[in-house]
Amino acid sequence: QVHLVESGGGRVEPGGSLTLSCVASRPLATSEQMAWYRQVPGKERDIVASITHDGIKGYVGAVKGRFAISRDIATNTVYLQMNDLTSEDTGIYFCNALIGGQFNWGQGLQVTVYS
C-alpha cells in the first residue's frame, strides 16, 4: 500500500500552465509505474502520462508536446507539468502508483481551464 498526496490543481485561462505534484509515502523505486489520469463527468478515468520504474515516459496523443511527467526520487515526488492548456484538459487529475500489479490512487485534483 502507498499513500499519495496530490497538490497543484486550480483554475487557469487557456494557454496557461499548471504543475501537479504527487508525493508518495514510499520510495518510487517500489512501484512499477507512476502515472497521471484524468476523469471528466460521465466518462471513465483515462491515463494522461506515465513514467515507468526505469524512467520510460509515455503520453496520450492529445497532450504530447504540451505535458511533461517527471520524478524526484529523493523526495518520492512525481510531477506533471502542463503547458498550453485548453478547455479539453479540464477534469479531475489523479495520481496513480502501480505496485505489485495493484493500482493505488490519490484523492484527485480539479483542473479547470476557462475563458
C-alpha positions as CSV (number, residue, x, y, z in Angstrom):
1,Q,0.0,0.0,0.0
2,V,1.0,3.6,-0.6
3,H,-0.4,6.9,0.3
4,L,-0.4,9.5,-2.5
5,V,-0.9,13.2,-1.8
6,E,-1.5,15.5,-4.7
7,S,-1.3,19.2,-5.0
8,G,-1.2,22.0,-7.6
9,G,-4.6,21.9,-9.2
10,G,-6.7,25.0,-9.9
11,R,-8.2,27.3,-12.5
12,V,-6.2,28.7,-15.4
13,E,-7.0,30.5,-18.6
14,P,-6.5,28.8,-22.0
15,G,-2.8,28.9,-22.9
16,G,-1.8,28.9,-19.3
17,S,0.3,26.4,-17.3
18,L,-0.1,24.3,-14.2
19,T,2.2,21.9,-12.4
20,L,0.7,19.0,-10.5
21,S,2.7,17.2,-7.7
22,C,2.2,13.8,-6.2
23,V,4.1,12.8,-3.1
24,A,4.2,9.1,-2.3
25,S,4.6,7.6,1.2
26,R,7.1,5.1,0.0
27,P,10.1,5.2,-2.4
28,L,9.2,5.5,-6.1
29,A,11.5,2.6,-6.8
30,T,9.0,0.2,-5.2
31,S,6.4,1.0,-7.9
32,E,6.3,-0.5,-11.4
33,Q,4.9,2.7,-12.8
34,M,3.7,6.1,-11.7
35,A,1.1,7.9,-13.8
36,W,-1.4,10.7,-14.0
37,Y,-5.0,10.1,-15.1
38,R,-7.8,12.4,-15.9
39,Q,-11.6,12.0,-15.4
40,V,-14.4,14.1,-16.7
41,P,-18.1,13.8,-15.7
42,G,-19.8,10.8,-17.3
43,K,-16.5,9.3,-18.6
44,E,-14.0,6.8,-17.5
45,R,-10.7,7.7,-15.9
46,D,-8.1,7.8,-18.7
47,I,-4.4,7.8,-18.5
48,V,-2.6,11.1,-19.5
49,A,1.1,10.4,-18.8
50,S,3.2,7.7,-17.2
51,I,6.7,7.0,-16.1
52,T,8.0,3.5,-15.5
53,H,10.4,2.2,-12.9
54,D,13.1,2.5,-15.5
55,G,12.2,6.1,-16.3
56,I,10.5,5.5,-19.6
57,K,7.8,8.1,-20.2
58,G,4.6,7.9,-22.1
59,Y,1.9,10.3,-23.1
60,V,-1.6,10.2,-24.6
61,G,-1.6,11.8,-28.0
62,A,-3.6,14.8,-27.1
63,V,-1.0,16.1,-24.6
64,K,2.2,15.2,-26.4
65,G,4.4,18.2,-26.6
66,R,2.4,20.1,-24.0
67,F,2.6,18.0,-20.9
68,A,5.8,16.6,-19.2
69,I,5.9,14.0,-16.5
70,S,9.0,13.8,-14.2
71,R,10.0,12.5,-10.9
72,D,12.3,13.3,-8.0
73,I,13.4,10.1,-6.4
74,A,14.9,11.8,-3.4
75,T,11.6,13.2,-2.4
76,N,9.3,10.4,-3.7
77,T,7.5,13.0,-5.9
78,V,6.1,12.8,-9.3
79,Y,5.2,15.9,-11.3
80,L,3.0,16.7,-14.3
81,Q,3.9,20.0,-16.0
82,M,1.0,21.1,-18.1
83,N,1.5,23.8,-20.7
84,D,-0.7,25.5,-23.3
85,L,-3.8,24.3,-21.6
86,T,-7.1,24.1,-23.3
87,S,-10.7,23.6,-22.2
88,E,-10.3,19.9,-23.2
89,D,-7.8,19.5,-20.4
90,T,-10.4,20.3,-17.8
91,G,-11.1,17.5,-15.4
92,I,-10.1,15.8,-12.2
93,Y,-6.5,14.6,-12.2
94,F,-5.5,11.5,-10.2
95,C,-2.0,10.3,-9.3
96,N,-1.6,6.6,-9.6
97,A,1.1,4.2,-8.4
98,L,1.2,0.7,-9.8
99,I,2.6,-1.6,-7.1
100,G,2.6,-5.4,-7.2
101,G,0.1,-5.2,-10.0
102,Q,-2.3,-3.2,-7.9
103,F,-3.4,0.4,-8.7
104,N,-3.2,2.9,-5.9
105,W,-4.9,6.3,-6.2
106,G,-4.5,9.8,-4.8
107,Q,-7.5,11.9,-3.9
108,G,-7.7,13.8,-7.1
109,L,-7.2,17.4,-8.1
110,Q,-9.6,19.6,-10.0
111,V,-8.1,21.4,-13.0
112,T,-10.3,23.9,-14.8
113,V,-9.3,25.7,-17.9
114,Y,-11.8,28.6,-18.5
115,S,-12.1,31.6,-20.7
